[in-house]
Amino acid sequence: MTMRPPRPVPGGVLGPAPRPTGRRRAPVRPGVLAALAALALAACTARGQTLPVPPVGTVQTPPATTLPALRRLVADGAPGAASLITRDGRFTASRFSAAGVADLRSGRKMSEPDHFRAGSLTKTLVATVVLQLVAEGRLTLHDTAAAHLPQDTPVAGPGDRSDLRTVTVRQLLDHTSGLFNYTEDPRLSRQLYGRGFGAHRYDSHTPAELLRIALGHPPVAAPGTRYSYSNTNYLVLGLIIRAVTGHPYAAEIHRRIIVPAQLDHTSFPGTDPVLPAPHGRAYSAVGDRRVDATSLNPSRAGAAGEMVTTLGDLNRFYSALLGGAFLAPRQMAQLRSEKHTGGAYGLGLFATELPCGVTVWGHTGDINGSFAQTAGTADGRHLVSYRVNTDALSHPAHGTDVLTAEFCARRRS
């Protein structure tokens, strides 16, 4: 979850991602994983089945291309940085690289199995479930948000200034709803970040409470008129999943995505403040101090960013998603379509063109003490996930450098 208000960076905003200039939409390359997609789509409809793992073939671990860029992130001030590269769908031959430390007190190094909070990377999984429901005919992208919300959910603010009866499911998915971002509410923001974090880190928040805060503010734009990243959108989508399926969004993600893709180290902790073992520490800057933010109540994020995961699970999920394992071709095209946002964001996914001309697809996420990004080629066979154990990149372009180091090096080789 990108919890903080978006900050301007070269080429974009750190809401969905640090993004370079001169980007383009990547062509969709259908059929690359046709056999995998056919088998996997069947697996998604049956409980207990799992997605097939691509054949390993000749196992060759990729070189540590990202290590210099990771060291640069540490030099920028991150306690530690780590990445995982997967080439040709060969997960058992992935390359893990790390710089700095996972724990400033003990000096423990980051390790590949470490769990961490993934923030807004949660949004891609939520969007995937919503698009599956669209494919099943249980809702449409043109439906209003209010048409699929639990009865006890607020749908409008004072004076109907923000009104979910005029916002569509598509507009929630691609951040064109105009809904105020609840994490920017001045009072709540003081509790979520900075000096207020310590006193409020274990506070519990319900989706209805957070939505009510958002609806109490005027919309930032009329629905459908412009792109404006807002965590409120995915808070609402989580509620829609519950209303349509009768199950919490986390339960639907578990059944439809985590089990089939064997994401054994991914979880949705609800209100549990403890990270699963193994894990390092997470650090936030408060004034000129570093505060340990490892333990917190993730209900502040909910469907917009509560997920806990590992680098390996991120690569597995995005490989399966981009390869067509979870969505039919029509929904895959919708997932990638950025036409309603002027090329800024799809439906839970976005494209980034790197300096060498390679376009990759993925998402970023941050929450107190953690920043992460996953990006992959259009067919999902080449992935890079990286993370730092702090919640803000001092130089966002250096995050993009991690991707450039691998995807552009592969092109030159």
TAVEN-V266524 format. One record per residue. RES is the residue in one letter. SS is DSSP state (@ for helix, = for strand, . for the rest). Layout:
BEGIN
res->RES ss->SS
res->RES ss->SS
END
This chain:
BEGIN
res->M ss->.
res->T ss->.
res->M ss->.
res->R ss->.
res->P ss->.
res->P ss->.
res->R ss->.
res->P ss->=
res->V ss->=
res->P ss->.
res->G ss->.
res->G ss->=
res->V ss->=
res->L ss->.
res->G ss->.
res->P ss->.
res->A ss->.
res->P ss->.
res->R ss->.
res->P ss->.
res->T ss->.
res->G ss->.
res->R ss->.
res->R ss->.
res->R ss->.
res->A ss->.
res->P ss->.
res->V ss->.
res->R ss->.
res->P ss->.
res->G ss->.
res->V ss->.
res->L ss->.
res->A ss->@
res->A ss->@
res->L ss->@
res->A ss->@
res->A ss->@
res->L ss->@
res->A ss->@
res->L ss->@
res->A ss->@
res->A ss->@
res->C ss->@
res->T ss->.
res->A ss->.
res->R ss->.
res->G ss->.
res->Q ss->.
res->T ss->.
res->L ss->.
res->P ss->.
res->V ss->.
res->P ss->.
res->P ss->.
res->V ss->.
res->G ss->.
res->T ss->.
res->V ss->.
res->Q ss->.
res->T ss->.
res->P ss->.
res->P ss->.
res->A ss->.
res->T ss->.
res->T ss->.
res->L ss->@
res->P ss->@
res->A ss->@
res->L ss->@
res->R ss->@
res->R ss->@
res->L ss->@
res->V ss->@
res->A ss->@
res->D ss->.
res->G ss->.
res->A ss->.
res->P ss->.
res->G ss->=
res->A ss->=
res->A ss->=
res->S ss->=
res->L ss->=
res->I ss->=
res->T ss->=
res->R ss->.
res->D ss->.
res->G ss->.
res->R ss->.
res->F ss->@
res->T ss->@
res->A ss->@
res->S ss->.
res->R ss->=
res->F ss->=
res->S ss->=
res->A ss->=
res->A ss->=
res->G ss->=
res->V ss->.
res->A ss->.
res->D ss->.
res->L ss->.
res->R ss->.
res->S ss->.
res->G ss->.
res->R ss->.
res->K ss->.
res->M ss->.
res->S ss->.
res->E ss->.
res->P ss->.
res->D ss->.
res->H ss->=
res->F ss->=
res->R ss->=
res->A ss->.
res->G ss->@
res->S ss->@
res->L ss->@
res->T ss->@
res->K ss->@
res->T ss->@
res->L ss->@
res->V ss->@
res->A ss->@
res->T ss->@
res->V ss->@
res->V ss->@
res->L ss->@
res->Q ss->@
res->L ss->@
res->V ss->@
res->A ss->@
res->E ss->.
res->G ss->.
res->R ss->.
res->L ss->.
res->T ss->.
res->L ss->.
res->H ss->.
res->D ss->.
res->T ss->=
res->A ss->@
res->A ss->@
res->A ss->@
res->H ss->@
res->L ss->.
res->P ss->.
res->Q ss->.
res->D ss->.
res->T ss->.
res->P ss->.
res->V ss->.
res->A ss->=
res->G ss->.
res->P ss->@
res->G ss->@
res->D ss->@
res->R ss->.
res->S ss->.
res->D ss->=
res->L ss->@
res->R ss->@
res->T ss->@
res->V ss->.
res->T ss->=
res->V ss->@
res->R ss->@
res->Q ss->@
res->L ss->@
res->L ss->@
res->D ss->.
res->H ss->.
res->T ss->.
res->S ss->.
res->G ss->.
res->L ss->.
res->F ss->.
res->N ss->.
res->Y ss->@
res->T ss->@
res->E ss->@
res->D ss->.
res->P ss->@
res->R ss->@
res->L ss->@
res->S ss->@
res->R ss->@
res->Q ss->@
res->L ss->@
res->Y ss->.
res->G ss->@
res->R ss->@
res->G ss->@
res->F ss->@
res->G ss->@
res->A ss->@
res->H ss->@
res->R ss->.
res->Y ss->.
res->D ss->.
res->S ss->.
res->H ss->.
res->T ss->.
res->P ss->@
res->A ss->@
res->E ss->@
res->L ss->@
res->L ss->@
res->R ss->@
res->I ss->@
res->A ss->@
res->L ss->@
res->G ss->.
res->H ss->.
res->P ss->.
res->P ss->.
res->V ss->.
res->A ss->.
res->A ss->.
res->P ss->.
res->G ss->.
res->T ss->.
res->R ss->.
res->Y ss->.
res->S ss->.
res->Y ss->.
res->S ss->.
res->N ss->@
res->T ss->@
res->N ss->@
res->Y ss->@
res->L ss->@
res->V ss->@
res->L ss->@
res->G ss->@
res->L ss->@
res->I ss->@
res->I ss->@
res->R ss->@
res->A ss->@
res->V ss->@
res->T ss->@
res->G ss->.
res->H ss->.
res->P ss->.
res->Y ss->@
res->A ss->@
res->A ss->@
res->E ss->@
res->I ss->@
res->H ss->@
res->R ss->@
res->R ss->@
res->I ss->@
res->I ss->@
res->V ss->.
res->P ss->.
res->A ss->.
res->Q ss->.
res->L ss->.
res->D ss->.
res->H ss->.
res->T ss->.
res->S ss->=
res->F ss->=
res->P ss->.
res->G ss->.
res->T ss->.
res->D ss->.
res->P ss->.
res->V ss->.
res->L ss->.
res->P ss->.
res->A ss->.
res->P ss->.
res->H ss->=
res->G ss->.
res->R ss->.
res->A ss->.
res->Y ss->=
res->S ss->=
res->A ss->=
res->V ss->=
res->G ss->.
res->D ss->.
res->R ss->=
res->R ss->=
res->V ss->=
res->D ss->=
res->A ss->.
res->T ss->.
res->S ss->.
res->L ss->.
res->N ss->.
res->P ss->@
res->S ss->@
res->R ss->@
res->A ss->.
res->G ss->@
res->A ss->@
res->A ss->@
res->G ss->.
res->E ss->.
res->M ss->=
res->V ss->=
res->T ss->=
res->T ss->.
res->L ss->@
res->G ss->@
res->D ss->@
res->L ss->@
res->N ss->@
res->R ss->@
res->F ss->@
res->Y ss->@
res->S ss->@
res->A ss->@
res->L ss->@
res->L ss->@
res->G ss->.
res->G ss->.
res->A ss->.
res->F ss->.
res->L ss->.
res->A ss->.
res->P ss->@
res->R ss->@
res->Q ss->@
res->M ss->@
res->A ss->@
res->Q ss->@
res->L ss->@
res->R ss->@
res->S ss->.
res->E ss->.
res->K ss->@
res->H ss->@
res->T ss->@
res->G ss->.
res->G ss->.
res->A ss->.
res->Y ss->.
res->G ss->.
res->L ss->.
res->G ss->.
res->L ss->.
res->F ss->=
res->A ss->=
res->T ss->=
res->E ss->=
res->L ss->.
res->P ss->.
res->C ss->.
res->G ss->.
res->V ss->.
res->T ss->=
res->V ss->=
res->W ss->=
res->G ss->=
res->H ss->=
res->T ss->=
res->G ss->=
res->D ss->=
res->I ss->=
res->N ss->.
res->G ss->.
res->S ss->=
res->F ss->=
res->A ss->=
res->Q ss->=
res->T ss->=
res->A ss->=
res->G ss->=
res->T ss->.
res->A ss->.
res->D ss->.
res->G ss->.
res->R ss->.
res->H ss->.
res->L ss->=
res->V ss->=
res->S ss->=
res->Y ss->=
res->R ss->=
res->V ss->=
res->N ss->.
res->T ss->=
res->D ss->.
res->A ss->.
res->L ss->.
res->S ss->.
res->H ss->.
res->P ss->@
res->A ss->@
res->H ss->@
res->G ss->@
res->T ss->@
res->D ss->@
res->V ss->@
res->L ss->@
res->T ss->@
res->A ss->@
res->E ss->@
res->F ss->@
res->C ss->@
res->A ss->@
res->R ss->@
res->R ss->@
res->R ss->@
res->S ss->.
END
